[in-house]
Amino acid sequence: MTEARLARAVAWVGDEAVAEAVMQCDVDVVAAYPITPQTIIVEKLAEYVANGEFKGEFVAVESEHSALSACLGAAATGARVFTATSSQGLALMHEIMYNASGMRLPIVMAVANRALSAPLVLNADHGDMMGSRDSGWIQVYAEDVEEIYDRTIQLFKLSEDPGVLLPSAINFEGFILSHDLENVRPLPTDAVHRFLGRPNAKYRLDPSDPTTFGAIATHDSYYEFRMQQVEAMERALDAFRRMEDEYEAISGRRYGAVDAYNTQGADCVAVVNGCTAGTMRAAAKEINRAGGNVGVLAVKLYRPFPSEDILKHLEGAKVAIVMDRSLSLGAPSAPLAEDVGAALRAGGRNLRLLSVIYGIGGRDFSVTDGRRVFDLAKGGFELSRKPVMYGVKE
């Protein structure tokens, strides 16, 4: 029995789900700049301000760089802060992302993932956030609209955990999820308030008790500051699990750091993040009904990387197909494949691994495509082989 009765399901697109969650999270400051396909988030929040429904401060800025800079200043005062962006907007924030994590500011950001220019494209891939994967931000990838809603709320709890204090990003594919209309079961606002409480920053900008943020460091101290971020990211994995325990108690919903379908004893497991996990799951079920034995492992939490969970679910597999919706130009394989391969090597596993790149720039990926990707694993390949560029036109 959950703590609070869920409200009747409502139909929201992904961007609306973010805005509604932010409304319920008692956010003090929103600073954002509209960019397709996250614009609906900003429009909805601006509408709530105009209607007097949003009681926090909405800061209209001239760019994404300014948006995250405003968030940084607000978070340094101890305020609860949110922003949203996509693609080139995220790239423009890149400088400030490192400042936010280095100053240990628990900013939450929604990223409607969109491919980077040039050439200009408005559709989805994960290249924008993968370009900032080492910036010190906690990162989760959602599979559907209800998960977008839940994760937005959850990340405030996780980022503000006193043992963590790192910024975080909820990622979801632009248009595929940002504009997809699905049923969501929202929580009562009072339940969200009890779940989150209010920020209680130990260190914050206060004229009566002056504090310095982001001061200059030398070679004698910089390394140690960075190690504090490393340790905080390690603690975030346990904090993530505690947070999910608490959220499940009030919602009845839990996603995990990874979500597994038929991974125990499967001959081949596809490892994937984002909404394509559902597509691959549907393909796997069709294959299994026809006598096959394949599984799907959806990576929900990308930073910190849940290596132990992944190793556990790949324990009995003969082949792992790691699917990336992003390119890592000049690298042996794409980001998720590199991380899975590193986890396998560190765990002493010599599992055959195939890196597959798909869906770049929003290229369609169907259940039929999913079955064909599983078929790729039937051939011989080595870990060092270049990634398979699935779906590229001849």
C-alpha positions in Angstrom: 0.0 0.0 0.0 1.5 3.3 -1.0 1.7 6.4 1.3 -0.5 8.5 -1.0 -3.3 7.5 -3.4 -2.3 8.2 -7.0 -4.2 10.8 -8.9 -6.2 9.7 -12.0 -3.9 9.2 -15.0 -3.5 12.2 -17.3 -2.2 12.5 -20.9 1.0 14.5 -21.2 3.8 14.8 -23.7 7.3 14.4 -22.3 8.0 18.2 -22.1 4.7 18.8 -20.2 5.6 16.0 -17.7 8.8 17.8 -16.9 7.0 21.2 -16.4 4.4 19.6 -14.2 7.0 17.8 -12.1 9.0 21.1 -11.7 5.7 22.8 -10.5 5.3 20.2 -7.8 8.9 20.3 -6.6 8.7 23.7 -4.9 11.5 25.1 -7.2 12.8 28.5 -6.3 14.4 29.6 -9.5 14.0 28.5 -13.2 16.3 30.0 -15.8 16.1 28.7 -19.3 16.2 29.6 -22.9 13.8 28.0 -25.5 15.3 25.6 -28.0 13.6 22.9 -30.0 12.5 20.3 -28.9 12.5 21.4 -25.2 10.6 24.7 -25.8 7.3 23.3 -24.4 8.9 23.0 -21.0 9.8 26.7 -20.9 6.5 27.7 -22.4 4.5 25.8 -19.8 6.5 27.1 -16.9 6.2 30.7 -18.3 2.4 30.1 -18.6 2.3 29.0 -14.9 4.2 32.2 -13.9 1.7 34.3 -15.9 -1.2 32.5 -14.2 0.2 32.9 -10.8 0.6 29.2 -10.3 4.4 29.1 -10.2 5.6 30.9 -7.1 9.3 30.7 -7.8 11.4 33.1 -9.9 11.5 32.7 -13.7 14.6 34.3 -15.1 14.3 35.1 -18.9 17.8 35.1 -20.3 19.4 35.7 -23.7 21.2 32.3 -24.1 21.7 28.9 -22.6 25.1 30.0 -21.3 23.4 32.7 -19.3 20.6 30.3 -18.3 23.0 27.9 -16.6 25.1 30.8 -15.2 21.9 32.2 -13.5 21.1 28.7 -12.1 24.7 28.5 -10.8 24.3 31.8 -8.9 20.9 30.9 -7.6 22.0 27.4 -6.4 25.0 28.9 -4.6 22.5 30.8 -2.4 20.9 27.5 -1.4 17.9 27.8 -3.7 16.3 24.8 -5.5 17.0 25.4 -9.2 16.0 24.0 -12.6 16.8 24.5 -16.2 16.2 22.7 -19.5 17.9 22.6 -22.9 18.9 20.6 -26.0 21.6 20.1 -28.6 23.5 23.3 -29.3 22.0 24.9 -26.2 23.6 22.2 -24.1 26.9 22.7 -26.0 26.7 26.4 -25.1 26.3 25.5 -21.5 29.3 23.2 -21.5 31.7 25.6 -19.8 29.3 26.2 -16.9 28.5 22.5 -16.5 32.0 22.0 -15.2 31.6 25.0 -12.9 28.4 23.7 -11.4 29.7 20.3 -10.7 33.0 21.6 -9.4 31.2 24.0 -7.0 28.9 21.1 -5.9 25.7 22.8 -6.8 22.6 20.5 -7.0 21.1 21.9 -10.2 18.6 19.7 -12.0 18.4 20.0 -15.8 16.1 18.4 -18.4 17.7 17.6 -21.7 15.5 16.7 -24.7 18.3 15.0 -26.6 18.8 16.3 -30.1 21.6 15.7 -32.6 24.3 18.4 -32.9 24.9 20.6 -36.0 26.3 20.7 -38.6 24.3 20.0 -40.7 21.3 21.4 -38.7 18.9 18.7 -37.6 16.0 18.9 -35.1 15.7 15.2 -34.3 17.1 12.9 -31.6 20.3 11.3 -30.8 22.3 11.2 -27.6 25.3 13.1 -29.0 24.6 16.3 -27.1 24.7 14.8 -23.6 27.4 12.2 -24.4 29.6 15.2 -25.3 29.3 16.3 -21.7 29.4 12.9 -20.1 32.6 13.6 -18.1 31.4 17.0 -16.8 30.6 15.6 -13.3 26.8 15.5 -13.7 24.6 12.6 -12.6 22.8 11.4 -15.7 19.7 9.3 -16.1 18.0 8.2 -19.4 14.2 7.8 -19.5 12.3 5.3 -21.5 8.7 6.7 -21.4 6.9 9.9 -20.4 5.9 8.6 -16.9 9.5 7.9 -16.2 10.4 11.4 -17.3 8.0 12.8 -14.7 9.2 10.5 -12.0 12.9 11.1 -12.7 12.6 14.8 -12.7 11.2 14.7 -9.1 13.8 12.0 -8.0 16.8 14.0 -9.2 16.1 16.9 -6.9 16.2 14.4 -4.0 19.4 12.8 -5.3 21.3 15.9 -6.2 20.5 17.6 -2.8 21.6 14.5 -0.8 24.2 15.9 1.6 26.6 13.1 0.6 26.2 13.8 -3.1 25.7 17.5 -3.9 26.2 17.2 -7.6 24.1 18.5 -10.5 22.0 16.1 -12.5 20.3 15.7 -15.9 17.2 13.8 -17.0 17.7 12.8 -20.6 14.9 11.8 -23.1 14.9 11.7 -26.9 13.6 14.9 -28.6 10.3 14.5 -30.4 10.2 10.8 -29.8 9.5 11.4 -26.1 9.4 15.2 -25.7 6.3 15.3 -27.9 4.9 11.8 -27.3 1.5 11.9 -25.6 1.3 9.1 -23.0 -0.6 8.4 -19.8 1.1 9.6 -16.6 -0.1 8.9 -13.0 1.0 12.1 -11.2 1.6 12.1 -7.4 -0.3 14.4 -5.1 1.7 17.6 -4.6 1.8 17.2 -0.9 3.4 13.8 -1.3 6.1 15.3 -3.5 6.8 18.0 -0.9 7.2 15.4 1.8 9.4 13.3 -0.3 11.7 16.2 -1.2 11.6 18.4 1.9 13.5 21.7 1.4 17.2 22.2 0.5 19.4 22.7 3.5 22.8 23.7 2.0 25.6 23.6 4.5 27.6 26.1 2.4 25.9 28.9 0.6 26.3 32.6 -0.3 25.2 34.6 2.7 26.2 38.3 3.3 26.1 37.6 7.0 28.5 34.7 6.7 30.7 35.2 3.7 31.8 32.2 1.7 33.9 31.8 -1.5 32.8 29.5 -4.3 35.0 28.5 -7.2 38.2 30.2 -5.9 41.5 29.6 -7.7 43.3 26.4 -7.1 46.9 25.4 -7.9 48.5 22.0 -8.6 48.8 21.6 -4.8 45.1 21.4 -4.3 43.2 21.0 -7.6 43.7 17.2 -7.8 42.1 16.8 -4.3 39.1 18.9 -5.3 38.5 16.7 -8.2 38.9 13.6 -6.1 36.1 14.9 -3.9 33.9 14.9 -7.0 35.0 11.3 -7.7 34.0 10.3 -4.2 30.7 12.1 -4.4 29.8 10.3 -7.6 30.6 7.0 -6.0 28.3 7.8 -3.1 25.6 8.8 -5.5 25.2 5.2 -6.5 24.1 4.2 -3.0 22.1 7.4 -2.6 20.3 6.6 -5.9 19.1 3.2 -4.5 18.0 4.8 -1.2 16.1 7.5 -3.2 14.4 4.8 -5.3 13.3 3.0 -2.1 11.6 6.1 -0.8 10.0 7.0 -4.1 8.6 3.5 -4.5 7.0 3.8 -1.1 4.9 6.8 -2.2 4.4 5.9 -5.9 4.6 2.1 -6.3 7.0 2.7 -9.1 10.7 1.7 -9.4 13.0 1.8 -12.4 16.4 0.8 -11.0 19.8 1.7 -12.2 19.2 -0.9 -14.9 16.1 -2.7 -16.0 16.4 -6.3 -17.2 14.3 -8.5 -19.5 15.3 -12.2 -19.7 19.0 -11.5 -19.1 19.6 -14.5 -16.8 20.7 -17.4 -19.0 20.1 -15.6 -22.3 22.6 -16.4 -25.1 22.6 -12.8 -26.3 21.8 -9.6 -24.4 21.2 -6.2 -26.0 22.4 -3.3 -23.7 20.7 0.0 -24.6 19.5 3.3 -23.1 16.6 5.6 -23.7 13.3 4.8 -25.4 14.9 2.2 -27.8 14.9 -0.2 -24.8 11.2 -0.8 -25.3 11.7 -1.4 -29.0 14.4 -4.0 -28.3 12.3 -5.6 -25.6 9.5 -6.1 -28.1 11.9 -7.5 -30.7 13.4 -9.9 -28.0 9.9 -11.2 -27.1 9.1 -12.0 -30.7 12.4 -13.8 -31.1 11.9 -15.8 -27.8 8.3 -16.8 -28.8 9.9 -18.3 -32.0 12.3 -20.4 -29.9 15.2 -17.9 -29.4 16.8 -17.0 -26.1 17.8 -13.3 -26.0 17.5 -10.5 -23.4 17.6 -6.8 -23.0 19.3 -4.7 -20.4 18.2 -1.0 -20.3 20.7 1.3 -18.7 18.7 3.8 -16.7 21.5 5.4 -14.7 24.5 6.3 -16.9 26.5 8.4 -14.4 27.5 7.1 -12.0 27.9 4.0 -14.2 26.3 0.9 -12.5 29.1 -1.5 -13.4 28.2 -4.2 -10.8 24.5 -4.3 -12.0 25.6 -4.7 -15.6 28.1 -7.5 -14.8 25.4 -9.4 -12.9 23.0 -9.3 -15.7 25.6 -10.3 -18.4 26.9 -13.1 -16.2 25.5 -16.0 -18.3 25.5 -14.3 -21.7 27.6 -15.5 -24.6 27.3 -12.2 -26.6 26.5 -8.6 -25.6 25.3 -6.1 -28.2 25.8 -2.6 -26.9 23.7 0.0 -28.7 24.6 3.6 -28.9 22.5 6.5 -30.3 25.6 8.6 -30.5 29.0 8.7 -32.3 32.4 9.0 -30.7 34.5 10.1 -33.7 37.9 8.4 -33.9 37.2 6.1 -30.9 37.2 2.3 -31.2 33.5 2.2 -30.2 30.8 4.5 -29.0 30.4 5.8 -25.4 28.0 3.1 -23.9 30.0 0.3 -25.6 33.3 1.7 -24.2 31.8 1.8 -20.7 30.3 -1.7 -20.8 33.6 -3.1 -22.3 35.6 -1.4 -19.5 33.2 -2.8 -16.8 33.6 -6.3 -18.4 37.4 -6.1 -18.4 37.5 -4.8 -14.9 35.3 -7.7 -13.8 37.5 -10.3 -15.5 34.9 -11.2 -18.1 36.0 -12.1 -21.6 32.5 -11.7 -23.1 32.1 -11.2 -26.9 30.9 -7.6 -27.4 29.4 -6.0 -30.5 29.1 -2.2 -30.6 26.2 -1.0 -32.7 25.5 2.6 -33.6 21.9 3.4 -34.7 19.3 6.1 -34.9 21.7 9.0 -35.5 19.9 12.3 -36.2 16.5 10.7 -35.3 16.6 7.9 -38.0 13.8 5.5 -37.4 14.4 2.3 -35.5 11.6 -0.3 -35.6 11.0 -3.6 -33.9 12.0 -5.2 -37.2 15.3 -3.3 -37.0 15.6 -4.7 -33.4 15.3 -8.3 -34.7 17.9 -7.6 -37.3 20.3 -6.2 -34.7 20.0 -9.4 -32.7 20.7 -11.3 -36.0 24.1 -9.4 -36.2 25.3 -11.3 -33.1 25.1 -14.6 -35.0 28.2 -13.7 -37.0 31.8 -13.8 -35.8 33.4 -10.6 -34.5 36.0 -9.4 -32.0 35.8 -6.8 -29.3 38.3 -4.6 -31.2 36.2 -4.6 -34.4 34.9 -1.2 -35.5 31.2 -0.5 -34.5 28.5 -1.6 -36.8 26.8 1.5 -38.3 23.3 0.1 -38.4 20.9 1.9 -40.8 23.4 3.9 -42.8 22.2 4.2 -46.5 24.5 2.5 -49.0 
